[in-house]
Amino acid sequence: MKTELQKRKALRPALLLLTVLMAFALASPAWAELGGRVESVRQDGSAFHAQPAVTQAAAHSVYEMKLADGSRVREYVSNSGTVFGVSWITPMRPDLKRLLGSYFSQYSAEMQKTQKAHIRRGPVVIHTDGLVVELAGHVRGFTGHAYVSSLIPAGVTANDIR
């Protein structure tokens, strides 16, 4: 029969693994997502110790965060407080599921259609009813942007999301 001390020692590797996995989960970027609210943009800055630089325009604001790893993410927020666009320059492929939020399933479906047609190399360009995602890159140099056409405020164009 195992003693209490032996049981605890047996659990140490599992606890260590759980701790490491939780650290990775907490360290992954939690960018504001398309269709999200401005509050999540402010939380991003706090979570990553990056003070968002805010540029105010007539119909929207741009929150830009620069992280220690060289990543730069811009989040475009309408005056009503909705994230209508995001753009990024990152050293690693960004977590599109987080960036696109509820629009990720639409993006995934379009990617599956495109990949069935041919093996894709080079930039990814997805234009659907309402959702636009364009990304390109390689290790140490990913760029892209995404926006929801119906959320873009009057006076702002798609070319403003860069």
C-alpha positions as CSV (number, residue, x, y, z in Angstrom):
1,M,0.0,0.0,0.0
2,K,1.4,3.4,-1.0
3,T,2.0,6.0,1.7
4,E,0.7,9.5,1.4
5,L,4.2,10.8,0.6
6,Q,4.5,8.2,-2.3
7,K,1.1,9.3,-3.7
8,R,2.2,12.9,-3.7
9,K,5.5,12.1,-5.4
10,A,3.6,10.2,-8.1
11,L,1.4,13.2,-8.8
12,R,4.3,15.7,-9.2
13,P,4.9,15.0,-12.9
14,A,1.2,15.4,-13.7
15,L,0.9,18.6,-11.7
16,L,4.1,20.0,-13.4
17,L,2.6,19.2,-16.9
18,L,-0.7,20.8,-15.9
19,T,1.1,23.9,-14.7
20,V,3.1,24.2,-17.9
21,L,0.0,23.7,-20.1
22,M,-1.9,26.4,-18.2
23,A,1.0,28.8,-18.5
24,F,1.0,28.3,-22.3
25,A,-2.8,28.7,-22.4
26,L,-2.6,32.0,-20.5
27,A,0.3,33.3,-22.5
28,S,-1.5,32.9,-25.9
29,P,-2.7,36.1,-27.4
30,A,-6.3,37.1,-26.6
31,W,-6.8,39.9,-29.1
32,A,-10.1,41.6,-29.4
33,E,-12.1,39.9,-32.1
34,L,-14.2,41.0,-35.0
35,G,-17.6,42.1,-33.8
36,G,-16.3,42.3,-30.2
37,R,-16.5,45.4,-27.9
38,V,-13.9,48.1,-27.2
39,E,-13.6,46.8,-23.6
40,S,-11.8,43.7,-24.9
41,V,-9.2,45.9,-26.7
42,R,-8.4,47.6,-23.4
43,Q,-8.1,44.2,-21.7
44,D,-5.7,43.0,-24.4
45,G,-3.3,45.9,-23.5
46,S,-3.4,45.1,-19.9
47,A,-2.9,41.4,-20.4
48,F,0.2,41.9,-22.6
49,H,1.7,44.8,-20.7
50,A,1.3,46.9,-23.9
51,Q,-0.3,50.3,-23.6
52,P,-2.4,50.6,-26.7
53,A,-1.6,53.8,-28.7
54,V,-5.0,55.2,-29.7
55,T,-5.5,57.2,-32.9
56,Q,-8.8,58.9,-33.1
57,A,-10.5,59.6,-36.4
58,A,-14.0,61.1,-37.1
59,A,-15.9,57.8,-37.3
60,H,-13.5,55.3,-35.5
61,S,-10.5,54.8,-33.3
62,V,-7.4,52.6,-34.0
63,Y,-5.9,50.8,-31.1
64,E,-2.3,49.7,-31.8
65,M,-0.3,47.4,-29.6
66,K,3.3,46.6,-29.9
67,L,4.5,43.5,-28.0
68,A,7.9,42.4,-26.8
69,D,8.1,39.7,-29.5
70,G,7.8,42.3,-32.2
71,S,4.1,41.7,-32.9
72,R,2.0,44.7,-33.9
73,V,-1.8,44.5,-33.9
74,R,-4.2,47.2,-34.8
75,E,-7.8,47.0,-33.8
76,Y,-10.3,49.3,-35.5
77,V,-13.2,50.3,-33.4
78,S,-16.3,52.3,-34.5
79,N,-17.5,55.1,-32.3
80,S,-20.3,52.8,-31.2
81,G,-17.6,50.6,-29.6
82,T,-17.6,47.6,-32.0
83,V,-14.4,46.1,-33.5
84,F,-15.0,46.2,-37.2
85,G,-11.4,45.4,-38.4
86,V,-8.1,44.0,-37.3
87,S,-4.6,44.0,-38.9
88,W,-1.4,42.4,-37.8
89,I,2.3,42.1,-38.4
90,T,3.7,39.2,-36.4
91,P,6.7,36.9,-36.3
92,M,4.5,33.8,-36.1
93,R,1.2,33.0,-37.7
94,P,-1.5,34.8,-35.6
95,D,-4.3,32.9,-33.8
96,L,-7.0,33.6,-36.4
97,K,-9.6,31.9,-34.3
98,R,-9.1,34.6,-31.6
99,L,-8.8,37.5,-34.1
100,L,-11.8,36.5,-36.2
101,G,-14.0,35.4,-33.3
102,S,-17.4,34.2,-34.4
103,Y,-16.4,34.8,-38.0
104,F,-13.7,32.1,-37.8
105,S,-16.2,29.4,-38.9
106,Q,-17.0,31.4,-42.0
107,Y,-13.3,31.8,-42.8
108,S,-12.6,28.1,-42.2
109,A,-15.4,27.0,-44.5
110,E,-14.1,29.2,-47.3
111,M,-10.5,28.0,-46.7
112,Q,-11.7,24.4,-47.0
113,K,-13.4,25.2,-50.4
114,T,-10.3,26.9,-51.6
115,Q,-8.0,24.0,-50.5
116,K,-10.2,21.5,-52.2
117,A,-9.8,23.3,-55.5
118,H,-6.0,23.4,-55.3
119,I,-3.1,23.3,-52.9
120,R,-2.6,26.9,-51.8
121,R,0.8,28.6,-51.7
122,G,1.2,32.3,-51.3
123,P,-1.2,34.8,-49.9
124,V,-4.6,33.8,-48.7
125,V,-7.5,36.0,-49.9
126,I,-11.0,35.3,-48.6
127,H,-13.8,37.6,-49.8
128,T,-17.3,36.4,-48.7
129,D,-20.5,38.3,-48.2
130,G,-19.4,40.6,-45.4
131,L,-16.1,39.0,-44.4
132,V,-12.7,39.9,-45.9
133,V,-9.5,38.2,-44.7
134,E,-6.2,38.7,-46.4
135,L,-3.0,37.3,-45.1
136,A,0.5,36.4,-46.2
137,G,3.9,35.7,-44.8
138,H,6.5,33.3,-43.7
139,V,8.2,32.5,-40.3
140,R,9.2,35.8,-38.7
141,G,7.0,37.9,-41.0
142,F,3.2,37.4,-41.1
143,T,1.0,40.3,-42.2
144,G,-2.7,40.6,-42.8
145,H,-6.0,42.2,-42.1
146,A,-9.6,41.2,-41.7
147,Y,-12.8,43.2,-41.5
148,V,-16.6,42.8,-41.6
149,S,-18.0,45.0,-44.4
150,S,-21.4,45.6,-42.6
151,L,-19.6,46.8,-39.4
152,I,-17.5,49.5,-41.2
153,P,-18.8,52.9,-40.2
154,A,-19.8,55.5,-42.7
155,G,-16.8,57.6,-43.7
156,V,-14.3,54.7,-43.4
157,T,-13.2,52.5,-46.3
158,A,-11.7,49.1,-46.4
159,N,-8.4,50.7,-47.5
160,D,-8.2,52.3,-44.0
161,I,-7.8,48.9,-42.4
162,R,-4.0,48.3,-42.8
